Amino acid sequence: MTRYPQLADQLTDSLALAMPPVAVTLYDSPPTTIPHFDGVVPAGCAFWQAGMTKTFATSTADHELCAIGVHTHHLSKPSDSFQGELQETLKAMIGLDYVRDEEVAAIPVLQREARYIVYGPLSLADKAPDVVLLFAHSQQGLIISEAVQRVDRGIPPALGRPACAVIPHVVNGGTAALSLGCCGARAYLDGLTDSVALWALPGGKLEDYCREIGTLANANKTLTTFHARRRHDVEAGEHPSVRQSLDRAFA
């Protein structure tokens, strides 16, 4: 049985994450042991931040202030006003040339209908999440990208708007992706600062990602020392061999 607290600790320690990993899990029926979200948010991406500190379930009604999020998550039984809100939103975005008609069709949408979505700290997960979210700066993202390339056997994609599309992209394809966010998510999430991006990992391969992240974090630490000392020596007028620089890095 996978022990998610250990994997959460491993990710946090290996990457020196400032924010805890968040588990996102799809349910077909209401989870009876998990409290339903109590409150109102302007968009579903706000649940990612709330899910850093507590576990809760959501349904379509909780997401409906963001028609784009309801669309990308293929949420079940939206209200009668949903289509009007979605078209009004898209009309405004197309009018600004923020998106174009042909780009709308390319936005990832969950292939399966989502009835309930649970958010919470990975450390508290009691079943395999569909997606694990990591908020990472570029140095942390470097390690994640190297691990993802090794596990998924391919270069991970970088997605832009809308940020919520990274969830269906990962669930549908079973491979990790980087989201650079969107202007909406960056307005709604305090943690999504200018120096931070969002990584989404499919939960089914979490142990593989964690193993490679740990290995590559250690390798990056050693090689960073190697390069820093090599730079120092060269700038001091020396011409060290690779072996000499390696010896200094491991000294």
C-alpha positions in Angstrom: 0.0 0.0 0.0 1.3 3.4 -1.0 2.1 5.6 1.9 1.2 9.1 0.7 2.6 11.0 3.8 6.0 9.5 3.0 5.8 10.5 -0.6 4.7 14.0 0.3 7.6 14.3 2.7 10.0 13.0 0.0 8.8 15.5 -2.5 9.0 18.4 -0.1 12.4 17.5 1.2 14.0 16.6 -2.2 12.8 19.7 -3.8 12.7 22.0 -0.8 9.1 23.0 -1.6 7.7 26.0 0.1 4.2 24.8 -0.4 2.9 21.2 0.2 1.9 18.9 -2.7 -1.8 18.9 -3.3 -3.8 15.8 -4.3 -6.7 16.1 -6.7 -9.0 13.1 -6.9 -12.1 12.5 -9.0 -15.1 10.6 -7.5 -18.2 9.3 -9.2 -20.3 9.4 -6.0 -20.1 11.8 -3.0 -17.3 10.7 -0.6 -19.1 10.1 2.7 -16.0 10.5 5.0 -14.8 13.9 3.5 -16.5 17.2 4.3 -18.0 19.2 1.5 -16.4 22.6 0.8 -18.1 25.4 2.8 -17.7 28.7 1.1 -17.5 30.5 -2.3 -14.5 30.8 -4.6 -14.2 32.9 -7.8 -12.7 29.9 -9.8 -11.9 26.3 -9.3 -8.2 26.9 -9.3 -8.6 28.5 -5.9 -9.3 25.1 -4.5 -5.7 24.2 -5.2 -4.6 26.7 -2.6 -7.3 25.8 -0.1 -6.3 22.1 -0.6 -2.8 22.8 0.8 -4.2 22.9 4.4 -7.4 20.8 4.4 -9.2 18.0 2.6 -12.7 18.7 1.1 -15.0 17.6 -1.6 -16.6 19.8 -4.3 -19.3 19.4 -6.8 -20.3 21.4 -9.9 -22.1 24.1 -7.9 -18.9 25.0 -6.1 -17.1 25.6 -9.5 -19.8 27.5 -11.3 -18.4 31.0 -10.9 -15.8 30.0 -13.5 -17.5 28.6 -16.6 -14.1 27.8 -18.2 -13.2 25.5 -15.2 -16.6 23.8 -15.4 -15.9 23.2 -19.1 -12.3 21.9 -18.8 -13.3 19.6 -15.9 -16.4 18.3 -17.7 -18.4 18.8 -14.5 -21.7 17.0 -14.4 -25.1 18.7 -14.5 -24.1 22.4 -14.7 -26.8 25.0 -14.1 -29.0 26.3 -16.9 -26.9 29.5 -17.0 -23.6 27.6 -17.7 -23.7 27.7 -21.5 -24.5 31.4 -21.5 -21.7 32.2 -19.0 -19.2 30.1 -21.0 -20.1 31.8 -24.3 -20.0 35.2 -22.7 -16.6 34.5 -21.3 -15.2 33.1 -24.6 -16.7 36.1 -26.4 -14.8 38.5 -24.2 -11.6 36.6 -24.5 -11.9 36.3 -28.3 -12.7 40.0 -28.5 -9.4 40.7 -26.8 -7.6 38.2 -29.1 -6.6 36.4 -25.9 -7.8 33.2 -27.5 -9.0 32.4 -31.0 -11.8 30.1 -32.2 -9.4 27.4 -33.3 -7.5 27.6 -30.0 -10.7 27.0 -27.9 -11.2 23.6 -29.5 -7.6 22.6 -28.6 -8.1 23.3 -24.8 -8.0 20.0 -22.9 -11.2 18.8 -21.4 -11.7 15.8 -19.2 -12.8 12.8 -21.2 -14.8 11.4 -18.3 -17.5 13.4 -16.6 -16.4 14.7 -13.2 -19.2 14.5 -10.5 -17.1 15.2 -7.4 -13.6 16.5 -7.0 -11.7 16.2 -3.8 -8.7 18.5 -2.9 -6.4 18.1 0.0 -2.8 17.8 1.1 -1.1 14.7 -0.4 0.2 13.9 3.1 -3.4 13.2 4.1 -4.5 11.2 1.0 -5.9 7.8 1.7 -6.3 6.7 -1.9 -4.4 7.2 -5.1 -5.1 10.7 -6.4 -5.7 11.3 -10.0 -3.3 14.3 -10.1 -0.7 15.7 -7.7 0.1 19.4 -7.9 3.5 20.9 -7.1 4.1 24.6 -6.9 7.7 25.1 -7.9 10.2 27.8 -8.9 12.5 27.3 -11.8 15.3 25.5 -10.0 12.9 23.0 -8.5 11.2 22.7 -11.9 14.5 21.8 -13.4 14.7 18.7 -11.3 11.0 17.9 -11.8 11.4 18.2 -15.6 14.4 15.9 -15.6 12.5 13.3 -13.5 9.4 13.6 -15.7 11.5 13.1 -18.9 13.0 9.9 -17.4 9.6 8.4 -16.2 7.5 9.5 -19.1 10.2 9.0 -21.7 9.6 12.3 -23.3 9.9 16.0 -22.8 7.1 17.4 -20.7 4.8 20.0 -22.3 4.4 23.5 -21.0 0.8 24.7 -21.0 -0.5 28.3 -20.8 -4.1 29.5 -20.5 -6.3 28.3 -18.9 -4.3 26.9 -15.9 -7.1 24.5 -15.1 -6.6 22.7 -18.4 -3.5 21.0 -16.9 -5.8 18.7 -14.9 -7.6 17.1 -17.9 -4.3 17.1 -19.9 -2.7 14.9 -17.2 -5.7 12.7 -16.5 -6.4 12.1 -20.2 -2.9 11.4 -21.2 -1.4 9.8 -18.1 1.8 11.9 -18.3 3.0 15.0 -16.4 2.8 18.6 -17.6 4.0 22.0 -16.5 1.4 24.8 -16.3 2.7 28.4 -16.5 -0.7 29.4 -15.1 -3.0 32.0 -16.6 -3.8 35.6 -15.6 -6.9 34.4 -13.8 -5.1 31.7 -11.7 -2.3 34.2 -10.9 -5.0 36.6 -9.6 -6.8 34.0 -7.6 -3.9 32.1 -6.0 -1.5 33.9 -3.6 1.0 31.2 -4.0 1.2 31.4 -7.8 3.7 34.3 -7.8 5.7 35.5 -10.7 8.6 33.1 -9.8 6.4 30.0 -9.4 4.8 27.7 -11.9 2.6 24.6 -11.4 3.6 21.0 -12.1 0.9 18.3 -12.4 1.8 14.6 -12.0 -0.5 11.7 -12.7 -1.0 10.0 -9.3 -0.7 6.5 -10.7 3.1 7.0 -11.4 3.8 9.1 -8.3 6.2 6.6 -6.7 8.3 6.6 -9.9 8.4 10.4 -10.1 9.4 10.6 -6.4 12.2 8.0 -6.8 13.7 9.9 -9.8 13.2 13.3 -8.2 15.2 12.1 -5.2 18.0 10.8 -7.3 18.2 13.8 -9.5 18.0 16.3 -6.6 21.1 14.7 -5.1 22.9 14.7 -8.5 22.0 18.4 -9.1 23.3 19.3 -5.7 26.7 17.7 -6.3 27.0 19.0 -9.8 26.1 22.5 -8.7 29.0 22.4 -6.3 31.2 21.1 -9.2 30.2 23.9 -11.5 30.5 26.6 -8.8 34.0 25.6 -7.8 35.1 25.2 -11.4 33.9 28.7 -12.2 35.7 30.0 -9.1 38.9 28.4 -10.2 38.7 29.5 -13.8 37.9 33.1 -12.8 41.0 32.9 -10.5 43.1 32.2 -13.6 43.4 28.4 -13.2 42.8 25.8 -15.8 41.5 22.8 -13.9 40.8 19.4 -15.5 37.4 17.8 -15.0 39.0 15.4 -12.6 40.4 18.2 -10.5 37.1 19.9 -10.4 35.3 16.7 -9.5 37.8 16.0 -6.6 37.0 19.5 -5.3 33.3 18.9 -5.6 33.5 15.7 -3.6 36.0 17.0 -1.1 
